[in-house]
Amino acid sequence: MDKTSPLLLALLANGPVRMDGVTFYRHGNNVRICKSKRGPKKSRSEREVQSSNQFSEVRKMWRVYRRATGGLPVWKIWAKETHAAKSDSAFHSINGGCLRPGEGVWAFPTFRFSMGTLEAPVITDATRDGWTVTLRWENDSDRPKASASDQVYLGYFYATQPRSPQMIACPGTHRGDGGVTVEIPAAGQPAGTPLHLYLFFGNVNPDRFSPSEYVVI
């Protein structure tokens, strides 16, 4: 092979060419040849494809969750408390197994809208009248990691929208009240659509939160 062939040099003007495990590249006015370091791209296994799809699903859920909560720093704080790399990593470690690619949340009871070191709510009663929901919980504000002034938050999913978490902040309601009544937006949902609810508390700052407690109604 003529390593100074004008035709060959022109062919390599835009970069190296790999062929049959050999790489041809231009060096000045000469062509050099070396063994290619990379072999043909391997196809991904079914397990690798599933893992990639699962990761993508959790990433999508994370983006929607952040918008729904208005930047409430639940997972940023939980990441610090558990020494996780980032807030999205903390979210993934807790909720990754609750989601299915292309479907969203499938394990609603084990999904966590919130994690934290405050005392978790213990729901004692849940009732519904149309889109008006009333939740009651044990008044445990005398416990070390609880305060009567803790703020109330309610995360929720419409059963028909497992990829669209929503949240309502209840600034006028506190842990010490022992209950809250919330009007859930109908959002064009059929009457009686089941609601997956997640009650949790945050302190007044807010820089501490409780784990969420789940109920379906």
Residue frames as a rotation matrix with the C-alpha (Angstrom) as fourth column:
MET 1
0.579 0.815 0.000 0.00
0.815 -0.579 0.000 0.00
0.000 0.000 -1.000 0.00
ASP 2
-0.352 -0.646 0.677 1.30
0.604 -0.709 -0.363 3.44
0.715 0.281 0.640 -0.96
LYS 3
0.037 0.351 -0.936 1.15
0.987 -0.158 -0.020 5.35
-0.154 -0.923 -0.352 2.33
THR 4
-0.632 -0.222 -0.742 1.54
0.173 -0.974 0.144 8.68
-0.755 -0.037 0.654 0.53
SER 5
-0.598 0.472 0.647 -1.24
0.786 0.190 0.588 8.09
0.155 0.861 -0.485 -2.01
PRO 6
-0.950 0.262 0.173 -3.12
-0.266 -0.964 -0.003 11.41
0.166 -0.049 0.985 -2.57
LEU 7
-0.154 0.951 -0.270 -6.41
-0.314 0.212 0.926 9.48
0.937 0.227 0.266 -2.77
LEU 8
0.060 0.109 -0.992 -5.80
0.744 0.658 0.117 7.73
0.665 -0.745 -0.041 0.53
LEU 9
-0.843 -0.414 -0.344 -4.70
0.538 -0.635 -0.554 10.96
0.011 -0.652 0.758 2.20
ALA 10
-0.737 0.632 0.238 -7.84
-0.472 -0.735 0.487 12.70
0.483 0.246 0.841 0.96
LEU 11
0.031 0.770 -0.637 -10.00
0.117 0.630 0.767 9.85
0.993 -0.099 -0.071 2.27
LEU 12
0.007 -0.135 -0.991 -8.56
0.949 0.314 -0.036 10.36
0.316 -0.940 0.130 5.75
ALA 13
-0.637 -0.297 0.712 -8.82
0.225 -0.954 -0.197 14.16
0.738 0.035 0.674 5.71
ASN 14
0.080 0.792 0.605 -11.93
-0.560 -0.466 0.684 14.07
0.824 -0.394 0.406 7.94
GLY 15
0.216 -0.060 0.975 -10.51
-0.956 0.193 0.223 11.66
-0.201 -0.979 -0.016 10.48
PRO 16
-0.740 -0.594 0.316 -9.44
-0.557 0.804 0.208 8.04
-0.377 -0.022 -0.926 11.02
VAL 17
0.228 0.753 -0.617 -11.12
-0.895 0.411 0.171 5.12
0.383 0.514 0.768 9.28
ARG 18
-0.364 -0.276 0.890 -11.57
-0.682 0.730 -0.053 1.73
-0.635 -0.626 -0.454 10.99
MET 19
0.421 0.445 -0.791 -11.76
-0.867 0.453 -0.207 -1.40
0.267 0.772 0.576 8.89
ASP 20
0.649 -0.091 -0.755 -11.48
-0.006 0.992 -0.125 -5.09
0.761 0.086 0.644 9.84
GLY 21
0.828 -0.267 -0.493 -9.92
0.554 0.256 0.792 -4.35
-0.085 -0.929 0.360 13.23
VAL 22
-0.299 -0.950 0.094 -7.39
0.947 -0.282 0.155 -1.92
-0.120 0.135 0.984 11.76
THR 23
0.676 0.476 -0.562 -7.41
0.447 -0.872 -0.201 1.88
-0.586 -0.115 -0.802 12.00
PHE 24
-0.100 -0.640 0.762 -6.03
0.958 -0.268 -0.099 4.07
0.267 0.721 0.640 9.21
TYR 25
0.749 0.344 -0.567 -5.15
0.508 -0.847 0.157 7.66
-0.426 -0.405 -0.809 10.13
ARG 26
0.626 -0.464 0.627 -3.31
0.428 -0.468 -0.773 10.57
0.652 0.752 -0.094 8.64
HIS 27
0.571 -0.549 -0.610 -0.06
0.539 -0.310 0.783 11.86
-0.619 -0.776 0.119 10.12
GLY 28
-0.250 -0.596 -0.763 1.20
-0.274 -0.712 0.647 14.82
-0.929 0.371 0.015 8.12
ASN 29
0.118 0.227 -0.967 1.55
-0.988 -0.066 -0.137 13.66
-0.095 0.972 0.216 4.53
ASN 30
-0.803 -0.374 -0.463 1.69
-0.409 0.912 -0.026 10.00
0.432 0.169 -0.886 5.44
VAL 31
0.412 0.910 -0.044 -0.84
-0.672 0.336 0.660 7.35
0.615 -0.242 0.750 6.36
ARG 32
-0.728 -0.614 0.305 -0.27
-0.653 0.485 -0.582 5.29
0.210 -0.623 -0.754 9.47
ILE 33
0.182 0.738 -0.650 -1.89
-0.372 0.663 0.650 2.03
0.910 0.123 0.395 10.46
CYS 34
-0.798 -0.382 0.466 -2.54
-0.581 0.281 -0.764 0.54
0.161 -0.880 -0.446 13.87
LYS 35
-0.698 0.557 -0.450 -4.71
0.521 0.826 0.215 -2.13
0.492 -0.084 -0.867 15.42
SER 36
-0.075 0.763 0.642 -8.12
-0.323 -0.628 0.708 -0.77
0.943 -0.155 0.294 16.45
LYS 37
-0.933 -0.267 0.240 -8.55
-0.287 0.153 -0.946 -0.66
0.216 -0.951 -0.220 20.22
ARG 38
-0.339 0.894 0.295 -12.29
-0.685 -0.019 -0.729 -0.93
-0.646 -0.448 0.618 20.05
GLY 39
-0.922 0.122 0.367 -14.10
0.294 0.838 0.459 -3.94
-0.252 0.531 -0.809 18.76
PRO 40
-0.558 0.793 0.246 -17.61
0.123 -0.214 0.969 -3.95
0.821 0.571 0.022 17.33
LYS 41
-0.580 0.414 0.702 -20.25
-0.788 -0.505 -0.353 -2.54
0.208 -0.757 0.619 19.69
LYS 42
-0.948 0.231 -0.218 -21.90
0.275 0.940 -0.200 -5.27
0.159 -0.249 -0.955 21.69
SER 43
-0.165 0.962 0.216 -25.68
-0.099 -0.235 0.967 -5.44
0.981 0.138 0.134 21.88
ARG 44
-0.570 -0.005 0.822 -27.12
-0.790 -0.271 -0.550 -4.83
0.226 -0.963 0.150 25.34
SER 45
-0.902 0.270 -0.336 -28.56
0.330 0.934 -0.137 -7.70
0.277 -0.234 -0.932 27.31
GLU 46
0.020 0.994 0.111 -32.22
0.429 -0.109 0.897 -7.77
0.903 0.030 -0.428 28.31
ARG 47
0.340 0.047 -0.939 -31.22
0.939 -0.060 0.338 -7.04
-0.040 -0.997 -0.064 31.91
GLU 48
-0.691 -0.664 -0.284 -29.18
0.628 -0.747 0.219 -4.01
-0.358 -0.027 0.933 30.81
VAL 49
-0.670 0.534 0.515 -32.12
0.216 -0.524 0.824 -2.69
0.710 0.664 0.236 28.77
GLN 50
0.347 0.843 -0.411 -34.49
0.653 0.097 0.751 -3.15
0.673 -0.529 -0.517 31.73
SER 51
0.009 -0.442 -0.897 -32.07
0.940 -0.302 0.158 -1.38
-0.340 -0.845 0.413 34.07
SER 52
-0.914 -0.373 0.161 -31.72
0.406 -0.818 0.408 1.54
-0.020 0.438 0.899 31.66
ASN 53
-0.330 0.880 0.341 -35.50
0.240 -0.271 0.932 1.85
0.913 0.389 -0.121 31.22
GLN 54
0.393 0.442 -0.806 -36.02
0.865 0.118 0.487 1.70
0.310 -0.889 -0.336 34.98
PHE 55
-0.439 -0.658 -0.611 -33.47
0.788 -0.609 0.091 4.46
-0.432 -0.442 0.786 35.54
SER 56
-0.891 0.134 0.434 -35.15
0.215 -0.717 0.663 6.63
0.400 0.684 0.610 32.88
GLU 57
0.078 0.993 -0.087 -38.56
0.504 0.036 0.863 6.14
0.860 -0.111 -0.498 34.51
VAL 58
0.279 -0.033 -0.960 -37.28
0.949 -0.145 0.281 7.23
-0.148 -0.989 -0.010 37.92
ARG 59
-0.778 -0.613 -0.139 -35.58
0.569 -0.781 0.258 10.27
-0.267 0.121 0.956 36.38
LYS 60
-0.568 0.658 0.494 -38.87
0.207 -0.467 0.860 11.33
0.797 0.591 0.129 34.76
MET 61
0.407 0.742 -0.532 -40.73
0.706 0.114 0.699 10.85
0.580 -0.660 -0.477 38.04
TRP 62
-0.170 -0.580 -0.797 -38.09
0.928 -0.367 0.069 12.91
-0.332 -0.727 0.600 39.86
ARG 63
-0.933 -0.188 0.308 -38.54
0.310 -0.855 0.415 15.85
0.185 0.483 0.856 37.48
VAL 64
-0.137 0.963 0.231 -42.35
0.178 -0.205 0.962 15.81
0.974 0.173 -0.143 37.84
TYR 65
0.341 0.219 -0.914 -42.10
0.896 0.220 0.387 15.42
0.286 -0.951 -0.122 41.63
ARG 66
-0.593 -0.661 -0.459 -39.85
0.765 -0.640 -0.066 18.48
-0.250 -0.391 0.886 41.95
ARG 67
-0.800 0.377 0.466 -42.30
0.007 -0.771 0.637 20.61
0.599 0.513 0.614 39.99
ALA 68
0.136 0.951 -0.279 -45.24
0.353 0.216 0.910 19.33
0.926 -0.222 -0.306 42.04
THR 69
0.378 -0.041 -0.925 -43.57
0.924 0.077 0.374 20.12
0.056 -0.996 0.067 45.36
GLY 70
0.914 0.045 0.402 -42.34
0.109 -0.984 -0.138 23.55
0.390 0.170 -0.905 44.31
GLY 71
0.090 -0.986 0.140 -38.76
-0.161 -0.153 -0.975 22.82
0.983 0.065 -0.173 45.27
LEU 72
0.789 0.190 0.584 -39.55
-0.600 0.031 0.800 21.71
0.133 -0.981 0.138 48.83
PRO 73
-0.008 -0.973 -0.232 -36.10
-0.868 0.122 -0.481 20.43
0.496 0.198 -0.845 49.99
VAL 74
0.781 0.394 0.485 -37.30
-0.599 0.694 0.400 17.07
-0.178 -0.603 0.778 51.33
TRP 75
0.931 -0.360 0.065 -34.83
0.364 0.893 -0.264 14.89
0.037 0.269 0.962 49.43
LYS 76
0.298 -0.846 0.442 -31.95
-0.132 -0.495 -0.859 17.36
0.946 0.197 -0.259 49.54
ILE 77
0.126 -0.183 0.975 -32.10
-0.968 -0.238 0.081 17.20
0.218 -0.954 -0.207 53.34
TRP 78
0.869 0.233 0.437 -32.62
-0.344 0.918 0.195 13.43
-0.356 -0.320 0.878 53.36
ALA 79
0.743 -0.662 -0.097 -29.56
0.227 0.385 -0.895 13.03
0.630 0.643 0.436 51.13
LYS 80
-0.024 -0.761 0.648 -27.46
-0.587 -0.514 -0.625 14.96
0.809 -0.396 -0.435 53.65
GLU 81
0.291 0.229 0.929 -28.85
-0.948 0.197 0.249 12.95
-0.126 -0.953 0.275 56.56
THR 82
0.861 0.078 0.503 -28.08
-0.068 0.997 -0.037 9.64
-0.505 -0.002 0.863 54.83
HIS 83
-0.073 -0.974 -0.213 -24.85
-0.333 -0.178 0.926 10.74
-0.940 0.138 -0.312 53.13
ALA 84
0.453 0.284 0.845 -26.29
0.693 0.484 -0.534 10.10
-0.561 0.828 0.023 49.68
ALA 85
-0.526 -0.760 0.381 -24.49
0.823 -0.341 0.455 11.70
-0.215 0.553 0.805 46.75
LYS 86
-0.948 0.289 0.136 -27.42
-0.212 -0.887 0.410 13.89
0.239 0.359 0.902 45.65
SER 87
-0.447 0.858 0.253 -31.11
-0.653 -0.120 -0.748 14.41
-0.611 -0.499 0.614 46.29
ASP 88
0.291 0.587 -0.755 -32.11
-0.941 0.320 -0.113 12.51
0.176 0.743 0.646 43.15
SER 89
-0.497 -0.534 -0.684 -29.94
-0.350 0.845 -0.405 9.58
0.794 0.038 -0.607 44.24
ALA 90
-0.931 0.203 0.304 -31.72
-0.265 0.196 -0.944 9.52
-0.251 -0.959 -0.129 47.61
PHE 91
-0.015 0.978 -0.207 -35.11
-0.883 -0.110 -0.457 9.60
-0.470 0.176 0.865 45.87
HIS 92
0.106 -0.016 -0.994 -34.06
-0.790 0.605 -0.094 6.79
0.603 0.796 0.051 43.54
SER 93
-0.818 -0.522 -0.241 -32.78
-0.280 0.728 -0.626 4.57
0.502 -0.445 -0.742 46.36
ILE 94
-0.743 0.597 0.302 -36.11
-0.289 0.121 -0.950 4.78
-0.604 -0.793 0.083 48.21
ASN 95
0.144 0.973 -0.182 -38.61
-0.489 -0.090 -0.868 4.84
-0.860 0.214 0.463 45.33
GLY 96
-0.522 -0.433 -0.735 -36.88
-0.840 0.110 0.531 3.14
-0.149 0.894 -0.422 42.42
GLY 97
-0.996 0.077 0.041 -38.48
0.080 0.993 0.092 -0.24
-0.034 0.095 -0.995 43.08
CYS 98
-0.340 0.929 -0.144 -41.96
0.254 -0.056 -0.965 1.29
-0.905 -0.365 -0.217 43.29
LEU 99
0.187 0.351 -0.917 -41.94
-0.709 -0.599 -0.373 2.30
-0.680 0.720 0.137 39.62
ARG 100
0.115 -0.120 0.986 -42.23
0.555 0.831 0.036 0.37
-0.824 0.543 0.162 36.38
PRO 101
-0.840 -0.491 -0.232 -40.90
0.076 -0.530 0.845 1.62
-0.537 0.692 0.482 33.02
GLY 102
-0.865 0.490 0.113 -43.66
0.032 -0.170 0.985 3.20
0.501 0.855 0.131 30.97
GLU 103
-0.008 0.911 -0.413 -46.18
0.669 0.312 0.675 2.92
0.744 -0.271 -0.611 33.82
GLY 104
-0.076 -0.068 0.995 -45.01
-0.552 -0.828 -0.099 5.03
0.830 -0.557 0.026 36.75
VAL 105
-0.630 -0.159 0.760 -45.86
-0.773 0.225 -0.593 4.04
-0.076 -0.961 -0.265 40.32
TRP 106
-0.110 0.603 -0.790 -47.27
-0.293 0.740 0.605 0.55
0.950 0.298 0.095 40.72
ALA 107
-0.180 -0.011 -0.984 -46.49
0.817 0.556 -0.155 -0.04
0.548 -0.831 -0.091 44.44
PHE 108
0.152 0.328 0.932 -48.35
-0.041 -0.940 0.338 2.94
0.987 -0.090 -0.130 45.90
PRO 109
0.948 0.296 -0.116 -48.27
0.102 0.062 0.993 1.75
0.301 -0.953 0.029 49.54
THR 110
0.476 -0.837 -0.270 -44.47
0.798 0.282 0.533 1.58
-0.370 -0.469 0.802 49.59
PHE 111
0.042 -0.406 0.913 -43.81
0.659 -0.675 -0.331 4.78
0.751 0.616 0.240 47.62
ARG 112
0.005 -0.109 -0.994 -42.51
0.907 -0.417 0.050 7.58
-0.420 -0.902 0.096 49.86
PHE 113
0.673 0.264 0.691 -43.51
0.545 -0.809 -0.221 11.16
0.501 0.525 -0.688 49.13
SER 114
0.503 -0.496 0.708 -41.26
-0.646 -0.760 -0.073 12.27
0.574 -0.420 -0.703 51.95
MET 115
0.403 -0.435 -0.805 -38.48
0.688 0.725 -0.048 10.96
0.604 -0.535 0.591 54.17
GLY 116
0.044 -0.428 0.903 -36.96
-0.345 -0.854 -0.389 12.56
0.938 -0.294 -0.185 57.24
THR 117
-0.721 -0.502 -0.477 -36.18
0.274 0.426 -0.862 12.49
0.636 -0.753 -0.170 60.94
LEU 118
-0.580 0.609 0.540 -39.38
-0.806 -0.524 -0.275 14.02
0.116 -0.595 0.795 62.33
GLU 119
-0.662 0.435 0.610 -41.98
-0.048 0.788 -0.614 11.68
-0.748 -0.436 -0.501 63.80
ALA 120
-0.939 0.344 -0.006 -44.15
0.054 0.163 0.985 10.21
0.340 0.925 -0.172 61.05
PRO 121
-0.359 0.891 0.279 -47.92
-0.932 -0.358 -0.055 10.75
0.051 -0.280 0.959 61.14
VAL 122
-0.960 0.234 0.151 -50.14
0.213 0.966 -0.145 7.86
-0.180 -0.108 -0.978 62.20
ILE 123
-0.651 0.757 -0.062 -53.43
-0.589 -0.451 0.671 8.20
0.480 0.473 0.739 60.30
THR 124
-0.880 0.378 0.287 -56.42
-0.038 0.546 -0.837 7.17
-0.473 -0.748 -0.466 62.38
ASP 125
0.108 0.962 0.252 -59.25
0.500 0.167 -0.850 8.03
-0.859 0.218 -0.463 59.98
ALA 126
-0.913 -0.317 -0.255 -59.72
-0.068 -0.499 0.864 8.98
-0.401 0.806 0.435 56.34
THR 127
0.015 0.968 0.252 -63.04
0.587 0.196 -0.785 10.03
-0.809 0.159 -0.565 54.81
ARG 128
-0.950 -0.308 0.047 -64.08
0.196 -0.473 0.859 11.45
-0.243 0.825 0.510 51.46
ASP 129
0.172 0.981 -0.092 -67.04
0.449 -0.161 -0.879 13.39
-0.877 0.110 -0.469 50.13
GLY 130
0.993 0.087 0.083 -66.60
0.109 -0.351 -0.930 13.88
-0.052 0.932 -0.358 46.39
TRP 131
0.324 -0.927 0.190 -63.21
0.423 -0.038 -0.905 15.57
0.846 0.373 0.380 46.09
THR 132
0.303 -0.183 0.935 -63.18
-0.759 -0.640 0.120 16.77
0.577 -0.746 -0.333 49.70
VAL 133
0.197 -0.373 -0.907 -60.87
0.325 0.897 -0.299 14.63
0.925 -0.236 0.298 51.82
THR 134
0.567 -0.042 0.822 -60.56
-0.731 -0.487 0.479 14.63
0.380 -0.873 -0.307 55.60
LEU 135
0.101 -0.620 -0.778 -57.63
0.252 0.773 -0.583 12.95
0.962 -0.137 0.234 57.37
ARG 136
0.773 0.063 0.631 -57.15
-0.572 -0.359 0.737 12.55
0.273 -0.931 -0.242 61.09
TRP 137
0.106 -0.832 -0.545 -53.99
0.083 0.554 -0.829 11.47
0.991 0.043 0.128 62.90
GLU 138
0.479 -0.037 -0.877 -52.70
0.849 0.273 0.452 10.77
0.223 -0.961 0.162 66.38
ASN 139
0.786 -0.229 0.575 -51.70
-0.263 -0.964 -0.024 13.91
0.560 -0.133 -0.818 68.23
ASP 140
0.661 -0.632 -0.405 -48.12
0.742 0.629 0.231 13.00
0.109 -0.453 0.885 69.14
SER 141
0.574 -0.409 0.709 -46.73
0.060 -0.843 -0.535 16.52
0.816 0.350 -0.460 69.43
ASP 142
0.808 -0.290 0.513 -45.26
-0.580 -0.241 0.778 15.73
-0.102 -0.926 -0.363 72.85
ARG 143
0.807 -0.539 0.241 -42.72
0.540 0.839 0.069 13.31
-0.239 0.074 0.968 71.34
PRO 144
0.125 -0.864 -0.488 -39.03
0.371 -0.415 0.831 14.39
-0.920 -0.284 0.269 71.05
LYS 145
-0.854 -0.496 0.159 -39.04
0.294 -0.206 0.933 14.63
-0.430 0.844 0.321 67.24
ALA 146
-0.190 0.853 0.486 -42.44
0.867 -0.087 0.491 16.25
0.462 0.514 -0.723 66.87
SER 147
-0.932 -0.013 -0.363 -43.89
0.200 -0.852 -0.484 19.69
-0.303 -0.523 0.796 67.48
ALA 148
-0.020 0.999 -0.038 -47.47
0.639 -0.016 -0.769 20.95
-0.769 -0.039 -0.638 67.54
SER 149
0.296 0.092 -0.951 -46.35
-0.368 -0.907 -0.203 23.66
-0.881 0.410 -0.234 65.09
ASP 150
-0.692 -0.574 0.438 -45.15
0.146 0.483 0.863 21.22
-0.707 0.661 -0.251 62.41
GLN 151
-0.338 0.527 -0.780 -46.64
-0.855 -0.519 0.019 22.09
-0.395 0.673 0.626 59.02
VAL 152
0.075 0.482 0.873 -48.95
0.059 0.872 -0.486 19.68
-0.995 0.088 0.037 57.19
TYR 153
-0.480 -0.221 -0.849 -48.36
-0.829 -0.201 0.521 18.56
-0.286 0.954 -0.087 53.59
LEU 154
0.256 0.611 0.750 -50.43
-0.149 0.791 -0.594 16.20
-0.955 0.040 0.293 51.47
GLY 155
-0.708 -0.464 -0.532 -48.99
-0.633 0.084 0.769 14.49
-0.312 0.882 -0.354 48.42
TYR 156
0.144 0.814 0.563 -51.30
-0.231 0.581 -0.780 12.53
-0.962 -0.018 0.272 46.14
PHE 157
-0.963 -0.232 -0.134 -51.76
-0.194 0.255 0.947 10.61
-0.186 0.939 -0.290 42.90
TYR 158
0.224 0.952 -0.209 -54.97
-0.926 0.142 -0.349 10.15
-0.303 0.272 0.914 40.96
ALA 159
0.131 -0.152 0.980 -55.22
-0.094 0.982 0.165 6.39
-0.987 -0.114 0.114 40.38
THR 160
0.849 0.271 0.454 -55.49
0.409 0.208 -0.889 7.13
-0.335 0.940 0.066 36.66
GLN 161
0.777 -0.587 0.225 -52.22
-0.241 -0.609 -0.756 9.09
0.581 0.533 -0.615 36.62
PRO 162
0.895 -0.404 -0.190 -49.46
0.397 0.524 0.754 7.04
-0.205 -0.750 0.629 38.29
ARG 163
-0.040 -0.946 0.322 -46.76
0.977 -0.104 -0.184 9.17
0.207 0.307 0.929 36.64
SER 164
-0.174 0.078 0.982 -48.08
0.196 -0.974 0.112 12.52
0.965 0.212 0.154 37.90
PRO 165
-0.287 0.036 -0.957 -47.50
0.954 0.107 -0.281 13.19
0.092 -0.994 -0.065 41.61
GLN 166
0.123 0.384 0.915 -49.26
0.162 -0.918 0.363 16.26
0.979 0.104 -0.175 43.04
MET 167
-0.510 -0.289 -0.810 -48.98
0.824 0.105 -0.556 18.06
0.245 -0.952 0.185 46.38
ILE 168
0.440 0.622 0.648 -51.00
0.217 -0.774 0.595 20.46
0.872 -0.121 -0.475 48.52
ALA 169
-0.764 -0.623 -0.169 -49.33
0.376 -0.215 -0.901 22.49
0.525 -0.752 0.398 51.29
CYS 170
0.376 0.916 -0.138 -51.58
0.592 -0.123 0.796 23.26
0.712 -0.381 -0.589 54.24
PRO 171
-0.537 -0.778 0.327 -49.87
0.260 -0.521 -0.813 26.25
0.803 -0.351 0.482 55.93
GLY 172
-0.210 0.529 0.823 -52.83
-0.768 -0.610 0.196 26.96
0.605 -0.591 0.534 58.19
THR 173
0.859 0.505 -0.090 -52.88
-0.375 0.738 0.561 23.42
0.350 -0.448 0.823 59.57
HIS 174
-0.136 -0.947 0.291 -50.38
-0.903 -0.002 -0.429 21.91
0.407 -0.322 -0.855 62.01
ARG 175
-0.604 -0.201 -0.772 -49.54
-0.008 0.969 -0.246 18.57
0.797 -0.143 -0.586 63.57
GLY 176
-0.990 0.137 -0.044 -51.16
0.040 -0.028 -0.999 19.66
-0.138 -0.990 0.022 66.83
ASP 177
-0.419 0.889 -0.184 -54.54
-0.907 -0.420 0.041 20.11
-0.041 0.184 0.982 65.11
GLY 178
-0.552 0.126 0.824 -54.89
-0.243 0.921 -0.304 16.36
-0.798 -0.368 -0.478 64.72
GLY 179
0.018 0.595 0.803 -56.71
0.744 0.529 -0.409 16.60
-0.668 0.605 -0.433 61.39
VAL 180
-0.700 -0.212 -0.681 -57.09
-0.257 -0.816 0.518 18.41
-0.666 0.538 0.517 58.08
THR 181
0.346 0.790 0.506 -59.76
0.485 0.311 -0.818 18.79
-0.803 0.528 -0.276 55.41
VAL 182
-0.611 -0.663 -0.432 -58.51
-0.152 -0.437 0.886 19.35
-0.777 0.607 0.167 51.87
GLU 183
0.650 0.744 -0.155 -60.25
-0.244 0.011 -0.970 19.99
-0.720 0.668 0.189 48.56
ILE 184
-0.373 -0.757 0.536 -58.49
0.317 0.439 0.841 17.94
-0.872 0.484 0.076 45.89
PRO 185
-0.335 0.246 -0.909 -58.78
-0.779 -0.615 0.121 19.50
-0.530 0.749 0.398 42.40
ALA 186
0.561 0.628 0.540 -61.01
-0.183 0.730 -0.659 17.36
-0.808 0.270 0.524 40.19
ALA 187
-0.354 -0.846 -0.398 -58.65
-0.567 -0.144 0.811 18.01
-0.743 0.513 -0.429 37.26
GLY 188
-0.056 0.424 -0.904 -61.09
-0.987 0.111 0.114 16.46
0.149 0.899 0.412 34.79
GLN 189
-0.945 -0.324 -0.041 -60.98
-0.310 0.930 -0.199 13.08
0.103 -0.175 -0.979 36.55
PRO 190
-0.220 0.896 -0.385 -64.06
0.011 0.397 0.918 10.81
0.975 0.198 -0.097 36.57
ALA 191
0.221 0.402 0.889 -66.08
-0.873 -0.325 0.364 11.09
0.436 -0.856 0.279 39.78
GLY 192
0.886 0.172 0.430 -64.92
-0.409 0.726 0.553 8.64
-0.217 -0.666 0.714 42.40
THR 193
0.505 -0.791 -0.345 -61.44
-0.118 0.333 -0.936 8.16
0.855 0.513 0.075 40.92
PRO 194
0.768 -0.244 -0.592 -59.39
0.636 0.400 0.660 6.60
0.076 -0.883 0.463 43.76
LEU 195
0.655 -0.573 0.493 -56.85
-0.467 -0.819 -0.332 8.89
0.594 -0.013 -0.804 45.40
HIS 196
0.399 -0.653 -0.644 -53.51
0.782 0.609 -0.133 7.69
0.479 -0.450 0.754 46.74
LEU 197
0.810 0.040 0.586 -52.66
-0.183 -0.930 0.318 10.08
0.558 -0.365 -0.746 49.58
TYR 198
0.059 -0.873 -0.484 -49.37
0.786 0.339 -0.517 10.74
0.615 -0.350 0.707 51.38
LEU 199
0.914 0.293 0.279 -49.52
0.041 -0.753 0.656 12.76
0.403 -0.589 -0.701 54.59
PHE 200
0.063 -0.908 -0.413 -46.28
0.909 0.223 -0.352 14.20
0.412 -0.354 0.840 56.01
PHE 201
0.898 0.197 -0.392 -45.03
0.390 -0.771 0.504 16.99
-0.203 -0.606 -0.769 58.25
GLY 202
0.026 -0.917 0.397 -42.29
0.701 -0.266 -0.661 19.60
0.712 0.296 0.636 58.04
ASN 203
-0.113 -0.092 -0.989 -41.00
0.909 -0.413 -0.066 21.99
-0.402 -0.906 0.131 60.69
VAL 204
0.693 0.556 -0.460 -41.52
0.393 -0.825 -0.405 25.75
-0.605 0.100 -0.790 60.42
ASN 205
-0.107 -0.868 -0.485 -38.17
0.016 -0.489 0.872 26.48
-0.994 0.086 0.066 58.70
PRO 206
0.878 0.316 0.359 -38.67
-0.415 0.875 0.247 24.07
-0.236 -0.366 0.900 56.80
ASP 207
0.027 -0.913 -0.408 -35.44
-0.907 0.149 -0.394 22.08
0.420 0.381 -0.824 57.11
ARG 208
-0.912 -0.190 0.364 -36.71
-0.319 0.885 -0.338 18.87
-0.258 -0.424 -0.868 58.68
PHE 209
-0.129 0.874 -0.468 -39.44
-0.902 0.092 0.421 16.54
0.411 0.476 0.777 57.47
SER 210
-0.092 0.197 0.976 -41.19
-0.618 0.757 -0.211 13.33
-0.781 -0.622 0.052 58.45
PRO 211
-0.976 -0.041 0.212 -41.64
0.121 0.712 0.692 10.16
-0.179 0.701 -0.690 56.43
SER 212
-0.492 0.851 -0.183 -44.97
-0.822 -0.384 0.422 10.15
0.289 0.357 0.888 54.60
GLU 213
-0.683 0.418 0.599 -47.88
-0.076 0.775 -0.628 7.95
-0.727 -0.474 -0.497 55.69
TYR 214
-0.923 0.235 -0.304 -50.00
-0.299 0.059 0.953 6.35
0.242 0.970 0.016 52.94
VAL 215
-0.421 0.843 0.334 -53.73
0.118 0.416 -0.902 5.83
-0.899 -0.340 -0.275 52.60
VAL 216
-0.967 0.220 0.127 -55.97
0.118 -0.051 0.992 5.20
0.225 0.974 0.024 49.59
ILE 217
-0.522 0.820 -0.234 -59.49
0.180 -0.162 -0.970 6.56
-0.834 -0.549 -0.063 49.50
